[in-house]
């Protein structure tokens, strides 16, 4: 079996999808020693990886021109002799080039929207997205052999848009072995609430600053918030200006992104992780925080109801009021309670979101797409 994956970028600055795609491929190559996988992406300054450890994995960085159109990508796809193509993300030309090439070669293809069909996301940059839908995106999705979603909520939203393709619901996963199994030392003072993600308007950071401002000083005196990530410099500066305006400079800090073991150390030091986002198809940082024994607060803009059912955090409505109320509850909790929630979170990730489990499900999907035999239970097919 030869699979060709396509994603616009695996640059460090590009956020969660770059990690999810590369981790997925590395895991599949480890689980199945016979499979061959190519990853085609556009050239960038700081890619997460420059090659795969396995001899069965190839990584191609393609030069590109206007609107990210790449002639070398076209050539690689058409000459790849792949059995199946798998594109990640929407609205940009590389995945469209993949879909067009697959149809030309009469090969099946899968598209993973990566949350880009979620209602909030569709409202952002509407003109560009409506144009892309009419020109190529709707057709590419409609003709996909299968669409891959990472949560039940994403499956529902894709169905509401009218797509009748089979939809596979496979979550993103984390390399649990990268996160130490021992419980971390969380005795640092002041205690830390961590936000670690791309710094973008959709992440709800303004709501976090506003909610924190409204909490009584006596309740939050032993806590600080660290906002860690990269993003548009003008937007980051506007957040810093607001923190100064609200007189929160000693309580809320914005820091540059960190990676690798330093990032894991930051997750493990934190007493709470917060992602007050408006929309997230999965939220890999949530799984990473839970793997680090850190309870999580996030919104119903994510698919993380598991936080409530597994008692490892809070899954709340979007907005300042519910965030303020939950932050007050969380920072008012005893150390014992937070430790118990942290342990529950680690177990949840081990049981449900390990990369090996996700990789095996993806292999089941590929086998089904190519043979149409032994349909996995996680594939939703409309009865027409």
N, C-alpha and C positions, 0 to 999 in steps of 0.2 A: 504494500500500500504506500502510495506517495502523495503527501498532502502539501499544498502550497498555501501558506498564510500570508495575508497582506494587511499591513497597518501603515497609516501615513507616517508615523514617527515613533521611535523608541527612545527619543531624547529624554534625559533626566528631567527636563523642564515640562514634559508633556503630561505628567500626572499618572493616575492609576492605570489606565489602559495599557501603557507601555510595560508596566510591571506585570500586569495580569497576563498579557499575551506571551511575553518571554518566559515567565514562570510556567505557564501552561505547556508551552512547547518543550521546555526542559524536562518537565515531569513526564509527558507522553513518551519522549525519547528514552527516559529511564525505565518506564513501565513496560514498553514494547520495544524489544531490541531489534526487531525486524523492520519496523516502520521507518520511512524516510520522510523528513520534513524540511521544507525550505521556508524561510521567512524573507519576504520582500518588503522593504521599507524605503523611505526617502533618506538621503544623506542628511546628517545633522552634526552639530559640533560636539555634543557630549552624550553619545548613546549609552544606555544602561549596560549593554554588553556589546562586544565586537565580534564574538564568535560563540558557537556552542561547544561544550565539552565533548559531546558525542560526535563521532565521525559520520553519523547518519543525519546530522543537522547542518544545514547550510544557511548562511545569513548574507543577504545581498543589500548593499546600500546603493540606491539608484539616484543618479543626478536628475534634476528636474528643472523645468523652465516656468513659463507663464502659468499661473493658477495651479501650480504644482503638477502640471502634466509632465510625465516622464516617458521618453522614448525607450530608454533602457529597461524600464519596468515592463512596457509592452512586449519587448523582445524576450525578456526573461520568462514572462507568463506564457507566451505562445510557444516557446521552445522547451518548456519545462517537463513535458511528458507526464504531467500530474494526473492522478486519478480523481482528485477532488480539490476544490479551492475553498478557502475560508477567509472572508474579509471581516475586518473589525473597524467599526465606526461608520459614520455617515457624513454626507454633505461635501466631502472632498473627493478629488478625482482618483486617487489611487484605488479605492475600493470599487469605484465605477469602472475603471480600467480592468480590474479583476473580473467583474460581472460580465462585461462586454467580451472579454477574452474567453471566459468559460463558455458563454453561449456560442461563440464562434467555433470553439473546439468541441461543442456538444458534450461538455463535462458538467457534472453537478457542482453547485456552489452553495455555501452557507454564508449568511450575513449575521454578524453579532452587532446590534445597534449601539451597545454600550451606553444605554440610557438616553440616547439622542432622539428617541421617539416619545419620551415622557412628556406629559402635558406642559410642565413648566419650561422644559427645554425648547419645545416647539414654539413657545411664545417669544423666545429670545431671537433677535435677528430674523424676524418673520419674513421680510422681503426676500432675503437671500435664500431662505429655506423653501419658500413657496416656489421661487424660480427653479431651484434645484429639483424639487419634487416634480415639477412639470417637465423639465428637460430630461432627467434621467433617474432620479432617486426612487420615485414610485415604481417605475417599470423594473428597476433592478431588484427591488424588494419583492414585488409581485411575482417575479420569475425565479426567485431563489428556491432551491430545492427544500430548504429548511431555514427558519429564522431561529437564532439562539438567543434566549433571554436568560437573565441571571436571577430572576425572582418571580414569584406568582403575580405580583402587582404589575410587573413589566409585561407578562403574558397577556393580562387583561387589557392593558392599555394598547398593545399592538392589535389585539382583536377589535377593539373599539374603533380603530382606524380603518377597519374593513379588510385587513389581510387574512386570507383563508389558507395560507401555507401551513404545513406542519410547523409547530413551534416546540423546540426543545428547551426545557427549563433546567439549566445546570448552573449552580452558583459559581462565583469566583472562589478561589481557594488561597490558602497561605501555606508557605513552606514551614510547617510547625517546628521542624528541627532547627530552624534558624533562631527560634525563640527559646531561651533556656527554660528547662522544665522546673527549675527551683523557683520558689516564691521569692520575689525581689524585696530588697530593703526599701520600704516606702516611708521611712521615718524622717525624711528631710523636712525642715521647717524654714519658711512657710510651706504648707502643702501646695501641691501644684495641680492646677486644672490645665490640661493640654489640648490645644487645637493644633493638629498637624495635617495639612492638606494644601492643595492649591489655594492661594488667596484670591478669591473671585467673588463677585457679588452674589452668585447663587448659593454660596456656602453659609449665608446668614450671619456673617461676622458682626454686622451692625446690630443685629438683634442681641447677640451675645454681649456686646459693649453696653447697650441700653439696659438689658436685664441686670447686668452686674452693677451698673450705676444705681439701680433702684433698690438693691439689697442693703439692709441695715449694716453699717460699718462694723458694729460689734460682732455680728455673725460671721463676717468674712475677713476679720482682721488677721487670721492665721493662714490665709489662702492668697495665692496669686494665679493669674492666668498667663500662659505663654502661648502666643500665636506664632506658629512656625510654618514657613512655606515660601514659595515664590509666586509671582504674579505680575500684573501690570504695575509699574512703578508709581504712576499717578494715582492709581487706586490705593495702593499701599500707603502712600503719603497722605491721602485723604483720611484713612483710618488712624494714622498717627496723629494727624491734626485733631481728629475728634477725641482721641484719648487725652490729649493735652487740654482741649476745651472742657472736657468733663472732669478734669483734675484727677485722672486715674493713672497717671504715669508710673506710680509706684506699685500699682496693683495689676496693670495689664501691660504686657511687653510683646512687641513684635520682633521676631528674630528670623535670620536667614535660614533657608532650608538646610537640613543635614541628611546624610544617607548612610546606608550600611549599618554597621554595628553601633555607630553613634545614635542613629535613629531608634534602634531597638532599645538602647540604654535609656533614651528619653521616654519612650513608651513605658518602660518598666519603673522609672522613677515617679511617674505621675500617679496621683491618687484618684484622679478622674480624667476621662477623655470626653470632649464635647464636640459634636458636629451638628450645628443647628441649621442644616442645609434646607433649601427649598426643594431640591430634587436631586436624587442619586439613584442610579439603577441598582447599585449594590453597596458601594462604599468599602473598598478594601481596607482602608485605614481603621474601620471599625473592627474588622476581624483581627487586624494586627494588634490593636489595643487590647482586645479580649485575650489574645494569645499571650499577652504580657501581664496578665492578671489585673488588668485595669478596667473597672466598671465604666460603662459608656452611657452618655446622654445623647440621644439623637432624635430626629423628628420623623413624623409619618410621611415625609418626603423621601424616606428610605424604606427598604423592605424588611427592617430589622425588628419585627414583632417578637422575635426570639429573645430580645433583651428582657421583655416582660415575662414571657412564659418560662424562661430559664433562670429568672431572678439574677441577672447579671448587669442590669442597668435600667434605663428608663426610655421608653419609646413614646414620644409626646407629640401633641399638636404643634404645628408651626406657629411661631409668633413670640412676642416678647413676654406676655403674661404667663403662658405655660412654661416657658424657659426659666423665668424668674422663680416661679413656684417650685420647679424641680431642682434648680440649683440650691435653693434654700433647704429643701429636703435632703439633698445629697451632702452638702457641706455640714449639715446638722447631724448626719448619721455618725454612729460610733465607728471607731477603727475596726472593731470586730465585724460589724455589718459590711463595711467596704471590703474587708478581706474575704469574707464569705462570698460576696458578689464576684470578686476577682477570681476566686477558685472556680465558681460556677461558669464564668466566662471562658476560662481556659478549657474546661471540660467540653463546653459547647463546640469550640473550634476543633478540638481533637476529634470529636465524634462526627461532626457534620461538615466542616469546612477545610479539612486537610487537603493539600494539593494532590495527594495520591488518589483520594476518593474522586476528586473532580476530574483528574486525568483519565481514570478508568471509565467514568461516565462519558467523557468526550470520545474515547475510543469506541464505546458502544454506539454512540451517535454516528460516527464515521462508518462503522460496519453496516449499520442499518441503511444509511443513505446510499451506500454502494450496492447493497444486496437486496434491500427491502424485506429482509427476513429478521425475525426475533425483535420486534419493535420494543424498545425500552419503555418502561412505565412513565418516564419523565417527558415523553413526547406527546404533545397534544395535537390530535388530528380532528378537524371538524367533520361531523357527519353531514354531508351535503345531500 
